[in-house]
Amino acid sequence: MNLTEQTKNLCRRYNITPARSRGQNFLISEKIYDDIVAAADLKTDDVILEVGPGLGFLTAKLALRLRSGQAGQGKVMAVELDDKLAEALKTRMQAQGAMNVEVVNEDILKMTNDQFPITNKIPNSKSQIKNFKIVANLPYNITSIFLRKFLSFDHAQDGEAEIKPELMVLLLQKEVAERICAQAGAMSLLAVSVQFYARPEIVEAVKKENFWPEPEVDSAIVKISPHLNPLLGKEREEKEFFRLVKFGFSAKRKMLKNNLAAGLRMEVELVSERLAAAGFNPKIRAQELAVADWHKLFSIFN
């Protein structure tokens, strides 16, 4: 029985109707599942946070790969919002003997750090993560906030430790993946926001025919490798940096000098002079700047 038939049979068995509003388009390609696992570059002691595990085909592959090492080292924490899918996943993982899988029926965006069993507590210290990776098939409508939650400084609540993944492997809509990985000339606020914290790359495109129900657009596997050292290092500096970037992208069709002048409440002529002194064309637009250029601007206007 192929994955399409298995997926449909499981949906009938557990009375699951895929909801387009939640991005429930199930991947039905064995090869793509294997490619996602390969991109995650798993070690047997890795802790994996899987978001949107659905019916658990990828979950099972991740768990099996981790079990190939010493027992009890690696773990998959599968966070599923849908109640029926979460129950079905628990039943399936138990039936398969996947003891290194924990299914959590929660909204990943509302979970606080203390709710993550992936967090290893150290006495008299902040929480610490070892070999923490994220594997996810994300709906478009949560991509930006999800990335901000796990890449930036501003996701932690008061008193919480910072938890950041060693690696993310995400299955996203192709258009979103291309925006995240864009180069100078086609940059966006999303591209700057991700590339500030990490190095993204498209592993491969995934045709819409590889899903059931078939979505309207193609997808892509994206590998996001967070920078080992923060580019600024302080939460306040990051907020000021992105405040400047948001000003720059505030009106897409306008030149950067006009957007910055409006946001910073400066005279356009003064902004133009500073841009020129730093080696930028005063007629440049925000999408033409790489992250390094924004750092240069930050030093000029902060």
QUIHUKA-V58704 format. One line per field, one symbol per residue. ss: DSSP state (~ for helix, > for strand, _ for the rest). phi: phi as a letter, one per 40 degrees, with the letter a starting at -180 (. if undefined). psi: psi as a letter, one per 30 degrees, with the letter a starting at -180 (. if undefined). A space follows every 50 residues. Layout:
ss: ???
phi: ???
psi: ???
//
This chain:
ss: __~~~~~~~~~~~______~~~___>>__~~~~~~~~~~_______>>>> >_____~~~~~~~~~~~_______>>>>>___~~~~~~~~~~~~~_____ >>>>________~~~____>_______>___>>>>>>__~~~~~~~~~~~ ~_______________>>>>>>>~~~~~~~________~~~~~~~~~>>> >>>>>>_~~~>>______>>>>>>>>________~~~~~~~~~~~~~~__ _____~~~~~~~~~___~~~~~~~~~~________~~~__~~~~~~~~~~ ~_
phi: .ccccccccccccbfbbdbccbgcbccbbdccdcccccccfcbcbcbbcb bgcgcgccdccccccccccccgccabbbbbcccccccccdccccccgccc bbcbcacdcbccdccccccccbdfaccbbbfcbbbabccdcbdccccccb bccccccdgcccbbccabbbbbcdccdcccccbdhbcacccccccccabc accacbccccbbccccbcbacbbbbdccbccbgbdcccccccccccdccc bdcccddcccccccfbcdccccccccccgccdccbdccccdccccccccc bc
psi: kleeeeeeeeeeeghkjkjefghijkkgjeeeeeeeeeffhklfgkkkjk khfbfgeeeeeeeeeeffakkfelkkjjjkekeeeeeeeeeeeeefgifg kkkjiljeffkleffjffkjkkkhlllkkkhklkkkjkkefgeeeeeeeg elfgfklkfllkkklfkkjkjlkeeeeeeegllkfglleeeeeefefljk kkelkjkffglklklfllakkkkjjkkekkfefkeeeeeeefeeeeeege jeflleeeeeeeefhlkeeeeeeeeefggkkfglleffkleeeeeeeefe f.
//
